[in-house]
């Protein structure tokens, strides 16, 4: 498995210990919404990240613009941080 890569197959990504997706700008907003809130689909390969146990998604406000549940995500992850339970 490559240590670093710009592109790789979905199966390889899902076998990784940690995945990071970085998206910026309004041109990525539709793809980001499909990846995070849409169904798992070959039409949106990034949607496979919904299955990854340690995926970190980093977005700017423009890339997050089409998220229907944006307010929820901001509540659950204030300032992008994990909330410790218990």
Biopython code that builds the backbone (N, CA, C, O; Angstrom):
import numpy as np
from Bio.PDB.StructureBuilder import StructureBuilder

atoms = [
    (1, "UNK", "N", (0.851, -1.172, 0.000)),
    (1, "UNK", "CA", (0.000, 0.000, 0.000)),
    (1, "UNK", "C", (0.900, 1.239, 0.000)),
    (1, "UNK", "O", (1.863, 1.310, 0.763)),
    (2, "UNK", "N", (0.588, 2.201, -0.846)),
    (2, "UNK", "CA", (1.431, 3.418, -0.870)),
    (2, "UNK", "C", (1.293, 4.201, 0.429)),
    (2, "UNK", "O", (0.227, 4.238, 1.043)),
    (3, "UNK", "N", (2.375, 4.813, 0.825)),
    (3, "UNK", "CA", (2.357, 5.622, 2.038)),
    (3, "UNK", "C", (1.620, 6.938, 1.797)),
    (3, "UNK", "O", (0.862, 7.394, 2.653)),
    (4, "UNK", "N", (1.838, 7.539, 0.649)),
    (4, "UNK", "CA", (1.171, 8.775, 0.239)),
    (4, "UNK", "C", (0.758, 8.613, -1.211)),
    (4, "UNK", "O", (1.477, 7.982, -1.986)),
    (5, "UNK", "N", (-0.390, 9.170, -1.597)),
    (5, "UNK", "CA", (-0.829, 9.090, -2.986)),
    (5, "UNK", "C", (-1.826, 10.202, -3.269)),
    (5, "UNK", "O", (-2.552, 10.644, -2.378)),
    (6, "UNK", "N", (-1.852, 10.643, -4.502)),
    (6, "UNK", "CA", (-2.847, 11.611, -4.937)),
    (6, "UNK", "C", (-4.124, 10.858, -5.337)),
    (6, "UNK", "O", (-5.231, 11.278, -5.001)),
    (7, "UNK", "N", (-3.957, 9.754, -6.050)),
    (7, "UNK", "CA", (-5.107, 8.930, -6.423)),
    (7, "UNK", "C", (-4.803, 7.476, -6.095)),
    (7, "UNK", "O", (-3.656, 7.037, -6.177)),
    (8, "UNK", "N", (-5.837, 6.739, -5.726)),
    (8, "UNK", "CA", (-5.714, 5.297, -5.507)),
    (8, "UNK", "C", (-7.108, 4.702, -5.542)),
    (8, "UNK", "O", (-8.100, 5.432, -5.543)),
    (9, "UNK", "N", (-7.190, 3.395, -5.570)),
    (9, "UNK", "CA", (-8.471, 2.721, -5.655)),
    (9, "UNK", "C", (-9.252, 2.772, -4.356)),
    (9, "UNK", "O", (-8.686, 2.972, -3.281)),
    (10, "UNK", "N", (-10.547, 2.590, -4.470)),
    (10, "UNK", "CA", (-11.428, 2.656, -3.304)),
    (10, "UNK", "C", (-11.081, 1.581, -2.284)),
    (10, "UNK", "O", (-11.046, 1.855, -1.084)),
    (11, "UNK", "N", (-10.826, 0.367, -2.745)),
    (11, "UNK", "CA", (-10.497, -0.717, -1.804)),
    (11, "UNK", "C", (-9.232, -0.385, -1.017)),
    (11, "UNK", "O", (-9.158, -0.662, 0.180)),
    (12, "UNK", "N", (-8.248, 0.200, -1.672)),
    (12, "UNK", "CA", (-7.011, 0.588, -0.993)),
    (12, "UNK", "C", (-7.287, 1.674, 0.037)),
    (12, "UNK", "O", (-6.745, 1.636, 1.141)),
    (13, "UNK", "N", (-8.115, 2.628, -0.314)),
    (13, "UNK", "CA", (-8.469, 3.706, 0.608)),
    (13, "UNK", "C", (-9.174, 3.138, 1.848)),
    (13, "UNK", "O", (-8.874, 3.535, 2.974)),
    (14, "UNK", "N", (-10.100, 2.217, 1.634)),
    (14, "UNK", "CA", (-10.850, 1.661, 2.757)),
    (14, "UNK", "C", (-9.985, 0.782, 3.654)),
    (14, "UNK", "O", (-10.325, 0.575, 4.819)),
    (15, "UNK", "N", (-8.873, 0.260, 3.135)),
    (15, "UNK", "CA", (-7.953, -0.532, 3.957)),
    (15, "UNK", "C", (-6.971, 0.338, 4.737)),
    (15, "UNK", "O", (-6.274, -0.154, 5.624)),
    (16, "UNK", "N", (-6.915, 1.616, 4.412)),
    (16, "UNK", "CA", (-5.960, 2.498, 5.089)),
    (16, "UNK", "C", (-6.338, 2.683, 6.549)),
    (16, "UNK", "O", (-7.506, 2.565, 6.920)),
    (17, "UNK", "N", (-5.335, 2.974, 7.376)),
    (17, "UNK", "CA", (-5.596, 3.213, 8.806)),
    (17, "UNK", "C", (-6.312, 4.533, 9.035)),
    (17, "UNK", "O", (-7.123, 4.652, 9.953)),
    (18, "UNK", "N", (-6.015, 5.524, 8.206)),
    (18, "UNK", "CA", (-6.628, 6.839, 8.343)),
    (18, "UNK", "C", (-6.717, 7.449, 6.953)),
    (18, "UNK", "O", (-5.792, 7.313, 6.152)),
    (19, "UNK", "N", (-7.823, 8.119, 6.664)),
    (19, "UNK", "CA", (-8.010, 8.796, 5.379)),
    (19, "UNK", "C", (-8.315, 10.263, 5.651)),
    (19, "UNK", "O", (-9.067, 10.590, 6.569)),
    (20, "UNK", "N", (-7.726, 11.142, 4.847)),
    (20, "UNK", "CA", (-7.976, 12.573, 4.968)),
    (20, "UNK", "C", (-8.430, 13.092, 3.618)),
    (20, "UNK", "O", (-7.766, 12.870, 2.606)),
    (21, "UNK", "N", (-9.568, 13.786, 3.603)),
    (21, "UNK", "CA", (-10.059, 14.427, 2.393)),
    (21, "UNK", "C", (-10.079, 15.923, 2.658)),
    (21, "UNK", "O", (-10.644, 16.371, 3.656)),
    (22, "UNK", "N", (-9.470, 16.692, 1.778)),
    (22, "UNK", "CA", (-9.418, 18.147, 1.886)),
    (22, "UNK", "C", (-10.129, 18.722, 0.673)),
    (22, "UNK", "O", (-9.770, 18.410, -0.462)),
    (23, "UNK", "N", (-11.135, 19.561, 0.902)),
    (23, "UNK", "CA", (-11.875, 20.181, -0.198)),
    (23, "UNK", "C", (-12.055, 21.657, 0.101)),
    (23, "UNK", "O", (-12.428, 22.040, 1.210)),
    (24, "UNK", "N", (-11.786, 22.481, -0.902)),
    (24, "UNK", "CA", (-11.956, 23.927, -0.755)),
    (24, "UNK", "C", (-12.671, 24.486, -1.978)),
    (24, "UNK", "O", (-12.528, 23.977, -3.090)),
    (25, "UNK", "N", (-13.434, 25.528, -1.750)),
    (25, "UNK", "CA", (-14.054, 26.258, -2.842)),
    (25, "UNK", "C", (-15.446, 25.796, -3.214)),
    (25, "UNK", "O", (-15.839, 24.659, -2.952)),
    (26, "UNK", "N", (-16.186, 26.711, -3.834)),
    (26, "UNK", "CA", (-17.571, 26.441, -4.214)),
    (26, "UNK", "C", (-17.689, 25.358, -5.275)),
    (26, "UNK", "O", (-18.718, 24.688, -5.355)),
    (27, "UNK", "N", (-16.672, 25.175, -6.078)),
    (27, "UNK", "CA", (-16.729, 24.151, -7.128)),
    (27, "UNK", "C", (-16.745, 22.739, -6.552)),
    (27, "UNK", "O", (-17.072, 21.792, -7.267)),
    (28, "UNK", "N", (-16.402, 22.581, -5.294)),
    (28, "UNK", "CA", (-16.392, 21.260, -4.651)),
    (28, "UNK", "C", (-17.651, 20.998, -3.826)),
    (28, "UNK", "O", (-17.840, 19.880, -3.347)),
    (29, "UNK", "N", (-18.518, 21.996, -3.649)),
    (29, "UNK", "CA", (-19.665, 21.886, -2.747)),
    (29, "UNK", "C", (-20.613, 20.745, -3.119)),
    (29, "UNK", "O", (-21.066, 20.014, -2.238)),
    (30, "UNK", "N", (-20.917, 20.581, -4.392)),
    (30, "UNK", "CA", (-21.827, 19.513, -4.810)),
    (30, "UNK", "C", (-21.213, 18.147, -4.544)),
    (30, "UNK", "O", (-21.887, 17.245, -4.048)),
    (31, "UNK", "N", (-19.946, 17.994, -4.869)),
    (31, "UNK", "CA", (-19.257, 16.715, -4.648)),
    (31, "UNK", "C", (-19.147, 16.398, -3.160)),
    (31, "UNK", "O", (-19.304, 15.244, -2.761)),
    (32, "UNK", "N", (-18.883, 17.395, -2.347)),
    (32, "UNK", "CA", (-18.779, 17.193, -0.900)),
    (32, "UNK", "C", (-20.119, 16.741, -0.331)),
    (32, "UNK", "O", (-20.169, 15.822, 0.486)),
    (33, "UNK", "N", (-21.199, 17.382, -0.758)),
    (33, "UNK", "CA", (-22.529, 16.992, -0.270)),
    (33, "UNK", "C", (-22.856, 15.560, -0.689)),
    (33, "UNK", "O", (-23.415, 14.799, 0.101)),
    (34, "UNK", "N", (-22.516, 15.187, -1.916)),
    (34, "UNK", "CA", (-22.762, 13.819, -2.384)),
    (34, "UNK", "C", (-21.920, 12.823, -1.593)),
    (34, "UNK", "O", (-22.394, 11.739, -1.254)),
    (35, "UNK", "N", (-20.683, 13.185, -1.300)),
    (35, "UNK", "CA", (-19.784, 12.304, -0.549)),
    (35, "UNK", "C", (-20.296, 12.075, 0.869)),
    (35, "UNK", "O", (-20.308, 10.939, 1.343)),
    (36, "UNK", "N", (-20.716, 13.131, 1.546)),
    (36, "UNK", "CA", (-21.069, 13.031, 2.959)),
    (36, "UNK", "C", (-22.524, 12.652, 3.210)),
    (36, "UNK", "O", (-22.822, 11.922, 4.155)),
    (37, "UNK", "N", (-23.423, 13.142, 2.375)),
    (37, "UNK", "CA", (-24.847, 12.974, 2.660)),
    (37, "UNK", "C", (-25.593, 12.126, 1.643)),
    (37, "UNK", "O", (-26.745, 11.753, 1.868)),
    (38, "UNK", "N", (-24.957, 11.826, 0.547)),
    (38, "UNK", "CA", (-25.610, 11.017, -0.474)),
    (38, "UNK", "C", (-25.445, 9.534, -0.198)),
    (38, "UNK", "O", (-24.766, 9.141, 0.750)),
    (39, "UNK", "N", (-26.069, 8.713, -1.031)),
    (39, "UNK", "CA", (-25.923, 7.264, -0.859)),
    (39, "UNK", "C", (-24.537, 6.800, -1.292)),
    (39, "UNK", "O", (-23.855, 7.491, -2.050)),
    (40, "UNK", "N", (-24.123, 5.638, -0.816)),
    (40, "UNK", "CA", (-22.899, 5.023, -1.329)),
    (40, "UNK", "C", (-23.147, 4.729, -2.797)),
    (40, "UNK", "O", (-24.146, 4.102, -3.149)),
    (41, "UNK", "N", (-22.246, 5.178, -3.652)),
    (41, "UNK", "CA", (-22.495, 5.046, -5.085)),
    (41, "UNK", "C", (-21.203, 5.108, -5.874)),
    (41, "UNK", "O", (-20.282, 5.851, -5.535)),
    (42, "UNK", "N", (-21.150, 4.312, -6.935)),
    (42, "UNK", "CA", (-20.017, 4.395, -7.855)),
    (42, "UNK", "C", (-20.015, 5.735, -8.587)),
    (42, "UNK", "O", (-18.988, 6.158, -9.117)),
    (43, "UNK", "N", (-21.159, 6.394, -8.614)),
    (43, "UNK", "CA", (-21.226, 7.728, -9.228)),
    (43, "UNK", "C", (-20.452, 8.759, -8.411)),
    (43, "UNK", "O", (-20.030, 9.789, -8.937)),
    (44, "UNK", "N", (-20.271, 8.476, -7.130)),
    (44, "UNK", "CA", (-19.486, 9.348, -6.246)),
    (44, "UNK", "C", (-18.538, 8.463, -5.444)),
    (44, "UNK", "O", (-18.850, 8.098, -4.311)),
    (45, "UNK", "N", (-17.386, 8.114, -6.014)),
    (45, "UNK", "CA", (-16.468, 7.205, -5.328)),
    (45, "UNK", "C", (-16.091, 7.664, -3.922)),
    (45, "UNK", "O", (-15.857, 6.830, -3.048)),
    (46, "UNK", "N", (-16.030, 8.956, -3.692)),
    (46, "UNK", "CA", (-15.677, 9.460, -2.360)),
    (46, "UNK", "C", (-16.720, 9.093, -1.317)),
    (46, "UNK", "O", (-16.433, 9.150, -0.121)),
    (47, "UNK", "N", (-17.929, 8.717, -1.740)),
    (47, "UNK", "CA", (-18.958, 8.314, -0.778)),
    (47, "UNK", "C", (-18.524, 7.081, 0.013)),
    (47, "UNK", "O", (-19.064, 6.820, 1.088)),
    (48, "UNK", "N", (-17.566, 6.328, -0.498)),
    (48, "UNK", "CA", (-17.040, 5.165, 0.230)),
    (48, "UNK", "C", (-16.408, 5.589, 1.557)),
    (48, "UNK", "O", (-16.273, 4.765, 2.461)),
    (49, "UNK", "N", (-16.022, 6.850, 1.688)),
    (49, "UNK", "CA", (-15.457, 7.330, 2.954)),
    (49, "UNK", "C", (-16.474, 7.259, 4.092)),
    (49, "UNK", "O", (-16.090, 7.292, 5.261)),
    (50, "UNK", "N", (-17.761, 7.163, 3.770)),
    (50, "UNK", "CA", (-18.774, 6.980, 4.813)),
    (50, "UNK", "C", (-18.544, 5.678, 5.569)),
    (50, "UNK", "O", (-18.979, 5.544, 6.713)),
    (51, "UNK", "N", (-17.869, 4.722, 4.948)),
    (51, "UNK", "CA", (-17.595, 3.428, 5.570)),
    (51, "UNK", "C", (-16.271, 3.390, 6.320)),
    (51, "UNK", "O", (-16.009, 2.448, 7.068)),
    (52, "UNK", "N", (-15.437, 4.400, 6.126)),
    (52, "UNK", "CA", (-14.098, 4.383, 6.716)),
    (52, "UNK", "C", (-14.174, 4.716, 8.205)),
    (52, "UNK", "O", (-14.770, 5.728, 8.574)),
    (53, "UNK", "N", (-13.587, 3.891, 9.061)),
    (53, "UNK", "CA", (-13.684, 4.138, 10.502)),
    (53, "UNK", "C", (-12.887, 5.341, 10.990)),
    (53, "UNK", "O", (-13.162, 5.857, 12.073)),
    (54, "UNK", "N", (-11.897, 5.803, 10.210)),
    (54, "UNK", "CA", (-11.073, 6.947, 10.653)),
    (54, "UNK", "C", (-10.864, 7.917, 9.510)),
    (54, "UNK", "O", (-9.729, 8.205, 9.132)),
    (55, "UNK", "N", (-11.942, 8.417, 8.966)),
    (55, "UNK", "CA", (-11.856, 9.423, 7.900)),
    (55, "UNK", "C", (-11.960, 10.810, 8.518)),
    (55, "UNK", "O", (-12.818, 11.064, 9.363)),
    (56, "UNK", "N", (-11.086, 11.691, 8.093)),
    (56, "UNK", "CA", (-11.127, 13.090, 8.503)),
    (56, "UNK", "C", (-11.428, 13.909, 7.264)),
    (56, "UNK", "O", (-10.716, 13.817, 6.264)),
    (57, "UNK", "N", (-12.479, 14.707, 7.327)),
    (57, "UNK", "CA", (-12.893, 15.530, 6.206)),
    (57, "UNK", "C", (-12.660, 16.987, 6.605)),
    (57, "UNK", "O", (-13.212, 17.453, 7.602)),
    (58, "UNK", "N", (-11.852, 17.699, 5.838)),
    (58, "UNK", "CA", (-11.512, 19.095, 6.131)),
    (58, "UNK", "C", (-12.083, 19.949, 4.995)),
    (58, "UNK", "O", (-11.731, 19.773, 3.829)),
    (59, "UNK", "N", (-12.972, 20.876, 5.363)),
    (59, "UNK", "CA", (-13.658, 21.710, 4.374)),
    (59, "UNK", "C", (-13.566, 23.178, 4.753)),
    (59, "UNK", "O", (-13.497, 23.525, 5.932)),
    (60, "UNK", "N", (-13.566, 24.033, 3.741)),
    (60, "UNK", "CA", (-13.774, 25.445, 4.030)),
    (60, "UNK", "C", (-15.275, 25.721, 3.894)),
    (60, "UNK", "O", (-16.027, 24.847, 3.464)),
    (61, "UNK", "N", (-15.708, 26.916, 4.254)),
    (61, "UNK", "CA", (-17.134, 27.243, 4.242)),
    (61, "UNK", "C", (-17.742, 27.094, 2.850)),
    (61, "UNK", "O", (-18.887, 26.660, 2.723)),
    (62, "UNK", "N", (-16.998, 27.446, 1.812)),
    (62, "UNK", "CA", (-17.523, 27.336, 0.455)),
    (62, "UNK", "C", (-17.753, 25.881, 0.056)),
    (62, "UNK", "O", (-18.771, 25.569, -0.561)),
    (63, "UNK", "N", (-16.831, 24.992, 0.394)),
    (63, "UNK", "CA", (-16.983, 23.575, 0.061)),
    (63, "UNK", "C", (-18.107, 22.934, 0.856)),
    (63, "UNK", "O", (-18.686, 21.943, 0.413)),
    (64, "UNK", "N", (-18.426, 23.480, 2.018)),
    (64, "UNK", "CA", (-19.489, 22.942, 2.869)),
    (64, "UNK", "C", (-20.854, 23.557, 2.562)),
    (64, "UNK", "O", (-21.844, 23.210, 3.207)),
    (65, "UNK", "N", (-20.919, 24.454, 1.600)),
    (65, "UNK", "CA", (-22.129, 25.237, 1.345)),
    (65, "UNK", "C", (-23.359, 24.405, 1.002)),
    (65, "UNK", "O", (-24.472, 24.811, 1.338)),
    (66, "UNK", "N", (-23.203, 23.259, 0.349)),
    (66, "UNK", "CA", (-24.358, 22.457, -0.064)),
    (66, "UNK", "C", (-24.748, 21.376, 0.936)),
    (66, "UNK", "O", (-25.667, 20.601, 0.669)),
    (67, "UNK", "N", (-24.081, 21.304, 2.067)),
    (67, "UNK", "CA", (-24.419, 20.297, 3.075)),
    (67, "UNK", "C", (-25.757, 20.647, 3.718)),
    (67, "UNK", "O", (-25.905, 21.724, 4.295)),
    (68, "UNK", "N", (-26.719, 19.754, 3.621)),
    (68, "UNK", "CA", (-28.034, 19.992, 4.224)),
    (68, "UNK", "C", (-27.964, 19.926, 5.748)),
    (68, "UNK", "O", (-28.747, 20.585, 6.432)),
    (69, "UNK", "N", (-27.034, 19.135, 6.286)),
    (69, "UNK", "CA", (-26.933, 18.942, 7.736)),
    (69, "UNK", "C", (-25.758, 19.716, 8.339)),
    (69, "UNK", "O", (-25.228, 19.333, 9.383)),
    (70, "UNK", "N", (-25.363, 20.782, 7.693)),
    (70, "UNK", "CA", (-24.185, 21.541, 8.133)),
    (70, "UNK", "C", (-24.293, 21.984, 9.589)),
    (70, "UNK", "O", (-23.325, 21.868, 10.341)),
    (71, "UNK", "N", (-25.453, 22.488, 9.994)),
    (71, "UNK", "CA", (-25.619, 22.946, 11.378)),
    (71, "UNK", "C", (-25.399, 21.788, 12.351)),
    (71, "UNK", "O", (-24.789, 21.978, 13.403)),
    (72, "UNK", "N", (-25.880, 20.606, 12.020)),
    (72, "UNK", "CA", (-25.661, 19.421, 12.853)),
    (72, "UNK", "C", (-24.170, 19.121, 12.979)),
    (72, "UNK", "O", (-23.671, 18.897, 14.082)),
    (73, "UNK", "N", (-23.451, 19.116, 11.838)),
    (73, "UNK", "CA", (-22.019, 18.805, 11.876)),
    (73, "UNK", "C", (-21.270, 19.816, 12.733)),
    (73, "UNK", "O", (-20.360, 19.452, 13.478)),
    (74, "UNK", "N", (-21.651, 21.077, 12.628)),
    (74, "UNK", "CA", (-20.980, 22.115, 13.412)),
    (74, "UNK", "C", (-21.295, 21.977, 14.904)),
    (74, "UNK", "O", (-20.481, 22.363, 15.742)),
    (75, "UNK", "N", (-22.457, 21.436, 15.242)),
    (75, "UNK", "CA", (-22.814, 21.199, 16.643)),
    (75, "UNK", "C", (-22.053, 20.003, 17.203)),
    (75, "UNK", "O", (-21.544, 20.052, 18.322)),
    (76, "UNK", "N", (-21.979, 18.938, 16.424)),
    (76, "UNK", "CA", (-21.316, 17.710, 16.868)),
    (76, "UNK", "C", (-19.796, 17.881, 16.900)),
    (76, "UNK", "O", (-19.121, 17.280, 17.736)),
    (77, "UNK", "N", (-19.264, 18.690, 16.002)),
    (77, "UNK", "CA", (-17.814, 18.915, 15.914)),
    (77, "UNK", "C", (-17.520, 20.418, 15.983)),
    (77, "UNK", "O", (-17.119, 21.006, 14.978)),
    (78, "UNK", "N", (-17.709, 21.048, 17.139)),
    (78, "UNK", "CA", (-17.467, 22.493, 17.238)),
    (78, "UNK", "C", (-16.015, 22.836, 16.914)),
    (78, "UNK", "O", (-15.082, 22.212, 17.420)),
    (79, "UNK", "N", (-15.852, 23.829, 16.073)),
    (79, "UNK", "CA", (-14.528, 24.235, 15.579)),
    (79, "UNK", "C", (-13.769, 23.054, 14.964)),
    (79, "UNK", "O", (-12.538, 23.041, 14.954)),
    (80, "UNK", "N", (-14.505, 22.070, 14.456)),
    (80, "UNK", "CA", (-13.885, 20.929, 13.787)),
    (80, "UNK", "C", (-13.292, 19.899, 14.725)),
    (80, "UNK", "O", (-12.587, 18.994, 14.278)),
    (81, "UNK", "N", (-13.561, 20.015, 16.010)),
    (81, "UNK", "CA", (-12.956, 19.103, 16.992)),
    (81, "UNK", "C", (-13.891, 17.936, 17.311)),
    (81, "UNK", "O", (-15.109, 18.047, 17.174)),
    (82, "UNK", "N", (-13.310, 16.830, 17.734)),
    (82, "UNK", "CA", (-14.081, 15.706, 18.244)),
    (82, "UNK", "C", (-14.554, 16.054, 19.655)),
    (82, "UNK", "O", (-13.809, 16.643, 20.439)),
    (83, "UNK", "N", (-15.762, 15.696, 19.964)),
    (83, "UNK", "CA", (-16.285, 15.907, 21.307)),
    (83, "UNK", "C", (-16.094, 14.610, 22.089)),
    (83, "UNK", "O", (-16.574, 13.552, 21.682)),
    (84, "UNK", "N", (-15.393, 14.705, 23.208)),
    (84, "UNK", "CA", (-15.163, 13.517, 24.043)),
    (84, "UNK", "C", (-16.424, 13.211, 24.828)),
    (84, "UNK", "O", (-17.019, 14.083, 25.461)),
    (85, "UNK", "N", (-16.814, 11.952, 24.767)),
    (85, "UNK", "CA", (-17.995, 11.514, 25.519)),
    (85, "UNK", "C", (-17.563, 10.777, 26.764)),
    (85, "UNK", "O", (-16.593, 10.019, 26.746)),
    (86, "UNK", "N", (-18.285, 11.002, 27.845)),
    (86, "UNK", "CA", (-18.163, 10.236, 29.041)),
    (86, "UNK", "C", (-16.956, 10.345, 29.836)),
    (86, "UNK", "O", (-16.837, 9.689, 30.871)),
]
sb = StructureBuilder()
sb.init_structure("model")
sb.init_model(0)
sb.init_chain("A")
sb.init_seg("    ")
for serial, (resi, resn, name, xyz) in enumerate(atoms, 1):
    if name == "N":
        sb.init_residue(resn, " ", resi, " ")
    sb.init_atom(name, np.array(xyz, "f"), 0.0, 1.0, " ", f" {name:<3s}", serial, name[0])
structure = sb.get_structure()
